[in-house]
Amino acid sequence: MPAVRMSPEQAYQNVKAGQAILVCGYDDEATFQKMRLDMAISFGEFRKRLPTLPKDQEIIFYCA
């Protein structure tokens, strides 16, 4: 599926409903802590989870 832009409101609703995972696009843990949004996981955590995620899992990446 190609990348799709969505509004912050739609992204929040999808994550809140459990339909999507919100991932901070920064690889550095300190930057993640500084830029962290509510319900987001770090890029490192995403990489750990990647092998177990369903193929149709919606993933929303963000960076500032």
N, CA, C and O atoms as a printed pandas DataFrame, in Angstrom:
     atom_number atom_name residue_name chain_id  residue_number  x_coord  y_coord  z_coord
0              1         N          MET        A               1    0.846   -1.176    0.000
1              2        CA          MET        A               1    0.000    0.000    0.000
2              3         C          MET        A               1    0.893    1.242    0.000
3              4         O          MET        A               1    1.833    1.321    0.792
4              5         N          PRO        A               2    0.620    2.195   -0.860
5              6        CA          PRO        A               2    1.451    3.407   -0.918
6              7         C          PRO        A               2    1.232    4.287    0.311
7              8         O          PRO        A               2    0.218    4.176    1.000
8              9         N          ALA        A               3    2.192    5.152    0.567
9             10        CA          ALA        A               3    2.079    6.092    1.675
10            11         C          ALA        A               3    0.905    7.028    1.423
11            12         O          ALA        A               3    0.674    7.464    0.295
12            13         N          VAL        A               4    0.171    7.328    2.480
13            14        CA          VAL        A               4   -0.992    8.188    2.397
14            15         C          VAL        A               4   -0.876    9.262    3.475
15            16         O          VAL        A               4   -0.569    8.965    4.630
16            17         N          ARG        A               5   -1.121   10.493    3.093
17            18        CA          ARG        A               5   -1.151   11.574    4.087
18            19         C          ARG        A               5   -2.541   11.612    4.709
19            20         O          ARG        A               5   -3.549   11.431    4.026
20            21         N          MET        A               6   -2.575   11.853    6.025
21            22        CA          MET        A               6   -3.858   11.988    6.708
22            23         C          MET        A               6   -3.739   13.102    7.727
23            24         O          MET        A               6   -2.640   13.509    8.104
24            25         N          SER        A               7   -4.867   13.578    8.158
25            26        CA          SER        A               7   -4.873   14.650    9.143
26            27         C          SER        A               7   -4.427   14.099   10.501
27            28         O          SER        A               7   -4.564   12.903   10.760
28            29         N          PRO        A               8   -3.900   14.957   11.358
29            30        CA          PRO        A               8   -3.551   14.512   12.711
30            31         C          PRO        A               8   -4.763   13.957   13.450
31            32         O          PRO        A               8   -4.638   13.010   14.227
32            33         N          GLU        A               9   -5.912   14.530   13.216
33            34        CA          GLU        A               9   -7.129   14.064   13.880
34            35         C          GLU        A               9   -7.469   12.631   13.468
35            36         O          GLU        A               9   -7.817   11.801   14.308
36            37         N          GLN        A              10   -7.364   12.345   12.154
37            38        CA          GLN        A              10   -7.649   10.991   11.676
38            39         C          GLN        A              10   -6.620    9.999   12.200
39            40         O          GLN        A              10   -6.970    8.885   12.590
40            41         N          ALA        A              11   -5.358   10.397   12.210
41            42        CA          ALA        A              11   -4.307    9.522   12.744
42            43         C          ALA        A              11   -4.588    9.196   14.202
43            44         O          ALA        A              11   -4.492    8.040   14.614
44            45         N          TYR        A              12   -4.933   10.214   14.982
45            46        CA          TYR        A              12   -5.232   10.004   16.407
46            47         C          TYR        A              12   -6.401    9.035   16.581
47            48         O          TYR        A              12   -6.348    8.133   17.416
48            49         N          GLN        A              13   -7.452    9.226   15.791
49            50        CA          GLN        A              13   -8.621    8.342   15.902
50            51         C          GLN        A              13   -8.263    6.893   15.549
51            52         O          GLN        A              13   -8.715    5.963   16.218
52            53         N          ASN        A              14   -7.463    6.704   14.514
53            54        CA          ASN        A              14   -7.066    5.350   14.117
54            55         C          ASN        A              14   -6.225    4.672   15.199
55            56         O          ASN        A              14   -6.413    3.489   15.484
56            57         N          VAL        A              15   -5.307    5.415   15.795
57            58        CA          VAL        A              15   -4.464    4.855   16.851
58            59         C          VAL        A              15   -5.306    4.581   18.098
59            60         O          VAL        A              15   -5.201    3.513   18.703
60            61         N          LYS        A              16   -6.127    5.534   18.471
61            62        CA          LYS        A              16   -6.980    5.389   19.652
62            63         C          LYS        A              16   -7.919    4.183   19.526
63            64         O          LYS        A              16   -8.196    3.498   20.510
64            65         N          ALA        A              17   -8.400    3.935   18.314
65            66        CA          ALA        A              17   -9.312    2.808   18.069
66            67         C          ALA        A              17   -8.577    1.471   17.946
67            68         O          ALA        A              17   -9.208    0.425   17.794
68            69         N          GLY        A              18   -7.238    1.508   18.011
69            70        CA          GLY        A              18   -6.473    0.269   17.895
70            71         C          GLY        A              18   -6.309   -0.208   16.463
71            72         O          GLY        A              18   -5.917   -1.352   16.233
72            73         N          GLN        A              19   -6.604    0.656   15.498
73            74        CA          GLN        A              19   -6.504    0.280   14.089
74            75         C          GLN        A              19   -5.124    0.565   13.514
75            76         O          GLN        A              19   -4.793    0.081   12.431
76            77         N          ALA        A              20   -4.313    1.350   14.230
77            78        CA          ALA        A              20   -3.006    1.743   13.707
78            79         C          ALA        A              20   -1.992    1.815   14.850
79            80         O          ALA        A              20   -2.350    1.942   16.022
80            81         N          ILE        A              21   -0.734    1.732   14.472
81            82        CA          ILE        A              21    0.379    1.915   15.398
82            83         C          ILE        A              21    1.042    3.239   15.036
83            84         O          ILE        A              21    1.320    3.503   13.867
84            85         N          LEU        A              22    1.292    4.064   16.044
85            86        CA          LEU        A              22    1.952    5.349   15.837
86            87         C          LEU        A              22    3.426    5.190   16.183
87            88         O          LEU        A              22    3.771    4.809   17.301
88            89         N          VAL        A              23    4.294    5.485   15.214
89            90        CA          VAL        A              23    5.735    5.264   15.369
90            91         C          VAL        A              23    6.480    6.572   15.154
91            92         O          VAL        A              23    6.288    7.250   14.144
92            93         N          CYS        A              24    7.325    6.917   16.106
93            94        CA          CYS        A              24    8.206    8.074   15.944
94            95         C          CYS        A              24    9.304    7.683   14.960
95            96         O          CYS        A              24    9.960    6.657   15.135
96            97         N          GLY        A              25    9.503    8.497   13.931
97            98        CA          GLY        A              25   10.448    8.170   12.873
98            99         C          GLY        A              25   11.914    8.374   13.221
99           100         O          GLY        A              25   12.788    8.070   12.409
100          101         N          TYR        A              26   12.197    8.883   14.412
101          102        CA          TYR        A              26   13.590    9.102   14.805
102          103         C          TYR        A              26   14.173    7.843   15.429
103          104         O          TYR        A              26   13.562    7.235   16.308
104          105         N          ASP        A              27   15.344    7.462   14.975
105          106        CA          ASP        A              27   15.999    6.254   15.474
106          107         C          ASP        A              27   16.647    6.461   16.841
107          108         O          ASP        A              27   16.820    5.505   17.596
108          109         N          ASP        A              28   17.002    7.690   17.158
109          110        CA          ASP        A              28   17.680    8.028   18.398
110          111         C          ASP        A              28   16.682    8.070   19.568
111          112         O          ASP        A              28   15.679    8.780   19.498
112          113         N          GLU        A              29   16.950    7.324   20.623
113          114        CA          GLU        A              29   16.043    7.234   21.772
114          115         C          GLU        A              29   15.850    8.588   22.457
115          116         O          GLU        A              29   14.743    8.903   22.894
116          117         N          ALA        A              30   16.909    9.388   22.557
117          118        CA          ALA        A              30   16.797   10.704   23.192
118          119         C          ALA        A              30   15.862   11.615   22.390
119          120         O          ALA        A              30   15.066   12.355   22.967
120          121         N          THR        A              31   15.962   11.559   21.080
121          122        CA          THR        A              31   15.081   12.363   20.236
122          123         C          THR        A              31   13.654   11.866   20.360
123          124         O          THR        A              31   12.723   12.670   20.405
124          125         N          PHE        A              32   13.464   10.561   20.416
125          126        CA          PHE        A              32   12.128   10.000   20.619
126          127         C          PHE        A              32   11.526   10.539   21.905
127          128         O          PHE        A              32   10.376   10.979   21.905
128          129         N          GLN        A              33   12.273   10.515   23.000
129          130        CA          GLN        A              33   11.759   11.004   24.274
130          131         C          GLN        A              33   11.383   12.485   24.185
131          132         O          GLN        A              33   10.411   12.921   24.802
132          133         N          LYS        A              34   12.141   13.235   23.433
133          134        CA          LYS        A              34   11.894   14.666   23.277
134          135         C          LYS        A              34   10.674   14.944   22.396
135          136         O          LYS        A              34    9.927   15.888   22.652
136          137         N          MET        A              35   10.472   14.131   21.368
137          138        CA          MET        A              35    9.414   14.344   20.379
138          139         C          MET        A              35    8.215   13.414   20.541
139          140         O          MET        A              35    7.336   13.388   19.680
140          141         N          ARG        A              36    8.169   12.667   21.609
141          142        CA          ARG        A              36    7.149   11.637   21.788
142          143         C          ARG        A              36    5.740   12.213   21.827
143          144         O          ARG        A              36    5.468   13.203   22.507
144          145         N          LEU        A              37    4.855   11.568   21.080
145          146        CA          LEU        A              37    3.434   11.876   21.108
146          147         C          LEU        A              37    2.708   10.810   21.913
147          148         O          LEU        A              37    3.192    9.686   22.050
148          149         N          ASP        A              38    1.560   11.163   22.438
149          150        CA          ASP        A              38    0.735   10.233   23.197
150          151         C          ASP        A              38    0.449    8.985   22.363
151          152         O          ASP        A              38    0.056    9.098   21.202
152          153         N          MET        A              39    0.635    7.833   22.921
153          154        CA          MET        A              39    0.382    6.518   22.315
154          155         C          MET        A              39    1.427    6.089   21.293
155          156         O          MET        A              39    1.252    5.060   20.642
156          157         N          ALA        A              40    2.502    6.843   21.135
157          158        CA          ALA        A              40    3.535    6.493   20.151
158          159         C          ALA        A              40    4.537    5.505   20.720
159          160         O          ALA        A              40    4.758    5.446   21.930
160          161         N          ILE        A              41    5.138    4.731   19.828
161          162        CA          ILE        A              41    6.245    3.858   20.201
162          163         C          ILE        A              41    7.500    4.350   19.486
163          164         O          ILE        A              41    7.429    5.050   18.476
164          165         N          SER        A              42    8.633    3.971   20.031
165          166        CA          SER        A              42    9.905    4.369   19.418
166          167         C          SER        A              42   10.159    3.538   18.162
167          168         O          SER        A              42    9.545    2.492   17.952
168          169         N          PHE        A              43   11.077    4.030   17.335
169          170        CA          PHE        A              43   11.451    3.290   16.137
170          171         C          PHE        A              43   12.098    1.953   16.518
171          172         O          PHE        A              43   11.889    0.942   15.847
172          173         N          GLY        A              44   12.876    1.960   17.587
173          174        CA          GLY        A              44   13.490    0.717   18.068
174          175         C          GLY        A              44   12.445   -0.301   18.487
175          176         O          GLY        A              44   12.568   -1.483   18.167
176          177         N          GLU        A              45   11.415    0.146   19.202
177          178        CA          GLU        A              45   10.325   -0.745   19.602
178          179         C          GLU        A              45    9.587   -1.260   18.375
179          180         O          GLU        A              45    9.203   -2.428   18.322
180          181         N          PHE        A              46    9.391   -0.403   17.401
181          182        CA          PHE        A              46    8.743   -0.820   16.152
182          183         C          PHE        A              46    9.536   -1.931   15.479
183          184         O          PHE        A              46    8.961   -2.927   15.039
184          185         N          ARG        A              47   10.853   -1.766   15.397
185          186        CA          ARG        A              47   11.692   -2.804   14.764
186          187         C          ARG        A              47   11.574   -4.125   15.510
187          188         O          ARG        A              47   11.562   -5.185   14.884
188          189         N          LYS        A              48   11.488   -4.081   16.835
189          190        CA          LYS        A              48   11.326   -5.319   17.611
190          191         C          LYS        A              48   10.001   -5.996   17.298
191          192         O          LYS        A              48    9.934   -7.221   17.197
192          193         N          ARG        A              49    8.951   -5.207   17.144
193          194        CA          ARG        A              49    7.610   -5.747   16.910
194          195         C          ARG        A              49    7.358   -6.151   15.458
195          196         O          ARG        A              49    6.467   -6.955   15.184
196          197         N          LEU        A              50    8.121   -5.608   14.547
197          198        CA          LEU        A              50    7.860   -5.787   13.119
198          199         C          LEU        A              50    7.640   -7.241   12.698
199          200         O          LEU        A              50    6.698   -7.507   11.950
200          201         N          PRO        A              51    8.463   -8.192   13.142
201          202        CA          PRO        A              51    8.238   -9.570   12.687
202          203         C          PRO        A              51    6.891  -10.164   13.121
203          204         O          PRO        A              51    6.417  -11.123   12.513
204          205         N          THR        A              52    6.278   -9.606   14.161
205          206        CA          THR        A              52    5.024  -10.171   14.659
206          207         C          THR        A              52    3.789   -9.381   14.238
207          208         O          THR        A              52    2.665   -9.771   14.552
208          209         N          LEU        A              53    3.993   -8.277   13.531
209          210        CA          LEU        A              53    2.846   -7.463   13.107
210          211         C          LEU        A              53    2.128   -8.117   11.939
211          212         O          LEU        A              53    2.764   -8.696   11.059
212          213         N          PRO        A              54    0.802   -8.026   11.929
213          214        CA          PRO        A              54    0.053   -8.524   10.779
214          215         C          PRO        A              54    0.440   -7.747    9.519
215          216         O          PRO        A              54    0.771   -6.564    9.596
216          217         N          LYS        A              55    0.400   -8.395    8.384
217          218        CA          LYS        A              55    0.785   -7.767    7.116
218          219         C          LYS        A              55   -0.110   -6.578    6.765
219          220         O          LYS        A              55    0.318   -5.681    6.037
220          221         N          ASP        A              56   -1.340   -6.560    7.269
221          222        CA          ASP        A              56   -2.255   -5.466    6.951
222          223         C          ASP        A              56   -2.329   -4.409    8.053
223          224         O          ASP        A              56   -3.214   -3.554    8.034
224          225         N          GLN        A              57   -1.404   -4.464    9.011
225          226        CA          GLN        A              57   -1.391   -3.491   10.106
226          227         C          GLN        A              57   -1.124   -2.084    9.581
227          228         O          GLN        A              57   -0.151   -1.863    8.859
228          229         N          GLU        A              58   -1.986   -1.134    9.941
229          230        CA          GLU        A              58   -1.750    0.262    9.576
230          231         C          GLU        A              58   -0.654    0.809   10.485
231          232         O          GLU        A              58   -0.706    0.647   11.704
232          233         N          ILE        A              59    0.324    1.449    9.887
233          234        CA          ILE        A              59    1.456    2.016   10.617
234          235         C          ILE        A              59    1.568    3.483   10.233
235          236         O          ILE        A              59    1.662    3.827    9.055
236          237         N          ILE        A              60    1.555    4.338   11.243
237          238        CA          ILE        A              60    1.655    5.776   11.011
238          239         C          ILE        A              60    2.992    6.244   11.569
239          240         O          ILE        A              60    3.246    6.136   12.769
240          241         N          PHE        A              61    3.838    6.760   10.699
241          242        CA          PHE        A              61    5.130    7.321   11.115
242          243         C          PHE        A              61    4.995    8.827   11.212
243          244         O          PHE        A              61    4.281    9.453   10.428
244          245         N          TYR        A              62    5.692    9.406   12.188
245          246        CA          TYR        A              62    5.712   10.866   12.283
246          247         C          TYR        A              62    7.117   11.315   12.623
247          248         O          TYR        A              62    7.903   10.566   13.203
248          249         N          CYS        A              63    7.423   12.552   12.254
249          250        CA          CYS        A              63    8.641   13.232   12.660
250          251         C          CYS        A              63    8.335   14.718   12.686
251          252         O          CYS        A              63    7.386   15.173   12.049
252          253         N          ALA        A              64    9.126   15.464   13.412
253          254        CA          ALA        A              64    8.839   16.901   13.556
254          255         C          ALA        A              64    9.547   17.701   12.496
255          256         O          ALA        A              64    9.423   18.925   12.461
